[in-house]
């Protein structure tokens, strides 16, 4: 069920109406559980396709219950290992092809995000952060929440349970308007901006194989990779606006996943603003434990910063590989690991040479701010090539055709364009910052006019495309 389809709109409307027919928490939880089942069922053509997912959920729940009963490190390790091995087998990672696969097609959508939720439950139950046992129905509502099933955000169980069928605030006219406005904004990002960028990306990427001359190849590659980055952001951010807005209508306070990532001045800051729930998950459950383990092995205070470099590399390497099942995503993982490590080493070196105050003063200089923003985005624009290129052979062929000079030229071109774009955008925003809808008043006419404008734009632009766009992160 695509979130842009009429079927989804009808499904969501029916779920919201049914949810608010009664204030009973038990009733509302029943509605949400049924909605999850219907949503998952919409992806199935026969019952057998859901069996592996059900088996994975059952295994995860058993692991959570065993850890809750025993709370031992050994049970924790066995539970995590069993869940990870099952996930790798079901996802059909190309590195583990000798393990074989199931002889029938089955549902893979949502599996990666379910993995994060199950591992979070196992670890938090073991640490004591979750003391009360998680019931099977609550486990299903949490791991298979239809709003977060396809592409997140990744919400902690403690936050989910606080609003699971429980109304945090009355659903008044202002909250309804805010929810619909947030959803409309998401559809503008998704249907208009992301779809237009995807159209441009498709055009430029198709020209790569026929580029005549190195200069044209570099320009086409820079254009293709840049428009893909724009497409990816507005596609994913639009999805988040839609589900977060819908969540408000169902009493769910879903976490934000983006915080203006194009303002980032470094690799590490970018991941604090982009897919934030993913980076926070890896920080809590991989980076922090790994760094603590390294510090216990090498307790010298002088090594702490450099141990952080190692922990950053491993964390971002794993996070990069998570995005796909083929060899090209190993390259992506390496790029993420190297980017994080180089960023940390740069911070260590600058702090050592300039001191904390000197380094802070450097980072506040205008030329540094916009240069750093351009370089940061350019790095991710090039790294995200791994997300759209078909495979490792095609990636190696493209790199060979571009050469070191071509890659460097493309990087410099992208960095310069994004730096100039950031400078111009900031100037425009500063000049018109005082002109906003809030400044025009909060009247019903103004608010509805803005919302109607968004909806009319969506319909008008969507009619220009032959088919509705799909959510990119559904494939990861």
Secondary structure, 3 states (H helix, E strand, C coil): CCCCCHHHHHHHHHHHHHHCCCCCHHHHHHHHHHHHHHHHHCCCCCCHHHHHHHHHHHHHHHHHHHHHHHCCHHHHHHHHHHHHHHHHHHHCCHHHHHHCCCCCCCCCCCHHHHHHHHHHHHHHHHHCCCCCCCCHHHHHHHHCCCCCCCCCCCCCHHHHHHCCCCCCCCCCHHHHHHHHHHHHHHHHHHHHHHHHHHHHHHHHHHHHHHCCCHHHHHHHHHHHHHHHHHHHHHHHHHHHHHHHHHHHHCCCCCCCCCCCHHHCCCHHHHHHHCCHHHHHHHHHHHHHHHHHHHHHHCCCHHHHHHHHHHHHHHHHHHHHHHCCCCCHHHHHHHHHHHHHHHHHHHHHHHHHHHHHHHHHHHHCCHHHHHHHHHHHHHHHHHHCHHHHCCCHHHHHHHHHHHHHHHHHHHHHHHHHHHHHHHHHHHHHHHHHCCCCHHHHCCCHHHHHHHHHHHHHHHHHHHCCCCCCCCCHHHHC
